[in-house]
Amino acid sequence: MAQKRALVSVSDKTGLVEFVHGLQDAGWQIIATGGTQKLLEQSGIHTIGISEVTGFPEICDGRVKTLHPKVHGALLARRDEPSHMEALAQNGIELIDLVCVNLYPFRETIAKEGTTMAEAIEKIDIGGPSMLRSAAKNWNDVTVVCDPNDYQRVLKEIQGEGNTRKQTRLELSAKAYTHTAEYDMCIATYMRKAAGLNEKLFLEYDLKQALRYGENPHQEAKFYAALDKVPYSLATAKQIHGKELSYNNIQDANAALNIVREFGNTPFCVGLKHMNPCGAAIGKDGLDAWTKAYEADKVSIFGGIVATNCVLTKEMAEHMHPIFLEIIMAPEFTPEALEVLTTKKNLRLLQVDMSADTQPHMQYVSVNGGMLAQQQDLTTRTLTPDMCVTETKPTDEQMTDMQFAWRIVKHVKSNAIVVVKDGRTYGVGAGQMNRVGSAAIALKQAEESLKAEGKNIHEAGLVMGSDGFFPFADSVETAAEYGIAAIVQPGGSVRDAESIDAANSHHIPMLFTGMRHFKH
């Protein structure tokens, strides 16, 4: 039986020497290229240079070295096809039984700041993908290895059985085609961006975890993570404690993190249910923010999700502990806080990267037979006095509350209305089919909350925010009935004058931001 041969040519040399030592000890002959051959020879492993196999030197600064019939014929020939074996014999081609190849670091190169196109192009591998594809196509006879994590598995089978198992070769073939597909997709995306082309969309995500089920128990679901690491992401969050996240947990937690992002370093806390905030507040510290957020809606927070941009302390943990919560997210938990919270075995604790990020990434939503893509809505205008469109002007205190309302209402499902005072929510109206309906829900909730505190809504000086314009004056009239002191909305309706007139008649200052924040 002819001696088996392996062709080795890798950029990532992790674990390579040990792997090739094992092949050589099993009686395999080693063919190697360039830097791979140099490393193996320095490690005491005898190799055959690729030029000795092809009878042709490497040319064009190494761009051409493995694109040769004595390489690809040796890989692609079917051992069970006599005409293939005869062709190899007639042309003096010896079989290659294993290919160990991983590719030039194109993704890593373009990720470096300042990389030029010329530098990127030099990291486009040509021979490597060709060898992987040839070997993977002929998986029935050839073993293809592109991931150092597979070295031990392959070596164990070769040492124990003389060759890899057929099922192993099939799995490695699929893995090789995945590797080349990802590589080509990365290159295509880079080149298409440089050329200004956008009629194709390539997405690459890795499976993070299989979920027990989707929105409902009869729906299958999985959680995939993008390769790019971004802040405020569940994909890179560290779960410190608790059972696995569910599909709905992930959706809700993501919505909570998007709200937290609005407040930067200002101490803030939000309680969330079904992707809408049920209580949100800023405070002098984390405990103050949590207390206000909880007081905003003690009923809805039951079974909800809490997110804060503050280090979660023992004091905060002790206040949260008696309440049934699904998830608590923070940039950091003190050891003392963990001692308190980890006594609840099912409570999920997530440490989330909340570093500053103003770069809007693309977000994708699937629809039947298609995909929608848009930039994240990271822009929130700072309110200024010149946005006022009414005769009555807002006070500084009202401006502060309207700014808070504007940042919260942006993240409530449309039609959205929020009612706030002193940096906390008092009422949230979400997802109604008409805006006055959302206003009525938020205002009635605020009235009940204030009544529980022994206060009168008409004397509270509440501020109202709307994510979209008022198509009629009815929302302003409803607000006036409940004593709303100031309103912020985007404006832009053909009936804006009616809303302005209504606000003027009730001496309510109203701001038009000129930017809406629909959230469907």
Secondary structure as UniProt FT lines:
FT   STRAND          5..9
FT   TURN            14..15
FT   HELIX           16..25
FT   TURN            26..27
FT   STRAND          29..32
FT   HELIX           34..42
FT   TURN            43..44
FT   STRAND          48..49
FT   HELIX           50..54
FT   TURN            60..63
FT   HELIX           69..76
FT   TURN            79..80
FT   HELIX           82..90
FT   TURN            91..92
FT   STRAND          98..101
FT   HELIX           106..111
FT   TURN            113..114
FT   HELIX           117..121
FT   TURN            122..123
FT   HELIX           127..137
FT   TURN            138..141
FT   STRAND          143..145
FT   HELIX           148..150
FT   HELIX           151..161
FT   HELIX           166..195
FT   STRAND          205..211
FT   TURN            217..218
FT   STRAND          221..226
FT   TURN            234..235
FT   STRAND          238..241
FT   HELIX           247..261
FT   TURN            262..265
FT   STRAND          268..273
FT   TURN            274..275
FT   STRAND          276..282
FT   HELIX           286..296
FT   TURN            298..303
FT   STRAND          304..308
FT   HELIX           314..320
FT   TURN            321..322
FT   STRAND          325..330
FT   HELIX           335..341
FT   TURN            342..343
FT   TURN            345..346
FT   STRAND          348..351
FT   STRAND          362..367
FT   TURN            368..369
FT   STRAND          370..375
FT   HELIX           385..387
FT   HELIX           396..409
FT   TURN            410..411
FT   STRAND          417..421
FT   TURN            422..423
FT   STRAND          424..429
FT   HELIX           435..452
FT   TURN            453..454
FT   HELIX           457..459
FT   STRAND          463..466
FT   HELIX           474..481
FT   TURN            482..483
FT   STRAND          486..489
FT   TURN            494..495
FT   HELIX           496..505
FT   TURN            506..507
FT   STRAND          510..512
//
